[in-house]
């Protein structure tokens, strides 16, 4: 099963920007998932078990090093940005 995860990470630390950046870089090291970033959150796309394996490792690392809050939204299937843009363009053309 494929899944999508939207995650917002809120490190409770003055160096929050560096912590978030390193978290995203660590996620991107896994070539079995797609990682998209915007100003509000990070989206992960890929096989459900792989996504949660990666999150279990990377999120645990952050939470062991600094107090933080993570907010996740999880959906079945994948709808990366480029797929949604294609759907919207096709509908607008009709």
C-alpha positions as CSV (number, residue, x, y, z in Angstrom):
1,X,0.0,0.0,0.0
2,X,1.2,3.5,-0.8
3,X,0.7,6.4,1.5
4,X,1.2,10.1,1.9
5,X,2.3,11.8,5.1
6,X,2.2,15.5,5.8
7,X,4.5,16.3,8.8
8,X,5.2,19.6,10.6
9,X,8.0,19.5,13.1
10,X,8.3,22.0,15.9
11,X,11.5,21.7,17.9
12,X,11.3,23.5,21.2
13,X,14.9,24.8,20.8
14,X,16.4,28.1,19.7
15,X,18.2,26.3,16.9
16,X,14.9,25.0,15.5
17,X,15.8,25.9,11.9
18,X,19.0,23.8,11.9
19,X,17.1,20.9,13.5
20,X,14.3,20.9,10.9
21,X,16.8,21.2,8.0
22,X,18.8,18.2,9.3
23,X,15.6,16.2,9.7
24,X,14.6,16.9,6.1
25,X,18.1,16.1,4.8
26,X,18.0,12.8,6.7
27,X,14.6,12.0,5.2
28,X,15.9,12.8,1.7
29,X,18.7,10.2,2.1
30,X,16.1,7.4,1.6
31,X,15.7,6.9,-2.1
32,X,12.6,4.8,-1.6
33,X,10.4,7.7,-0.6
34,X,9.6,11.1,-2.2
35,X,10.1,14.2,0.0
36,X,8.5,17.5,-0.9
37,X,9.0,20.6,1.2
38,X,7.1,23.9,1.5
39,X,7.1,26.7,4.0
40,X,4.6,25.0,6.3
41,X,5.3,21.3,6.2
42,X,7.1,18.4,4.6
43,X,5.2,15.8,2.6
44,X,6.4,12.2,2.3
45,X,5.2,9.8,-0.4
46,X,5.9,6.1,-0.8
47,X,5.2,2.6,0.5
48,X,3.5,2.7,3.8
49,X,5.9,0.4,5.6
50,X,8.9,2.2,4.3
51,X,7.5,5.6,5.2
52,X,6.9,4.6,8.8
53,X,10.3,2.8,9.1
54,X,12.0,6.0,8.0
55,X,9.9,8.2,10.3
56,X,10.5,5.8,13.2
57,X,14.2,6.2,12.8
58,X,14.4,9.9,11.9
59,X,11.7,11.3,14.2
60,X,13.1,9.2,17.1
61,X,16.5,10.8,16.6
62,X,15.1,14.3,16.8
63,X,13.0,13.5,19.8
64,X,15.9,11.9,21.7
65,X,18.1,15.0,21.0
66,X,15.6,17.9,21.8
67,X,12.1,18.4,23.0
68,X,9.8,18.7,20.0
69,X,6.3,18.4,18.7
70,X,5.4,16.6,15.5
71,X,2.1,16.9,13.8
72,X,1.3,14.3,11.1
73,X,-1.5,13.8,8.7
74,X,-1.6,10.4,7.0
75,X,-3.5,9.4,3.8
76,X,-3.8,6.3,1.8
77,X,-2.4,6.6,-1.7
78,X,-0.1,9.2,-3.0
79,X,-0.9,12.6,-4.5
80,X,2.4,14.4,-5.0
81,X,2.2,18.0,-6.1
82,X,2.9,17.3,-9.8
83,X,0.1,14.8,-9.9
84,X,-2.4,17.3,-8.5
85,X,-1.3,20.0,-10.9
86,X,-1.9,17.6,-13.8
87,X,-5.4,16.8,-12.5
88,X,-6.3,20.4,-12.0
89,X,-5.0,21.5,-15.4
90,X,-7.0,18.7,-17.1
91,X,-10.2,19.8,-15.3
92,X,-9.6,23.5,-16.1
93,X,-9.2,22.7,-19.8
94,X,-12.7,21.2,-19.9
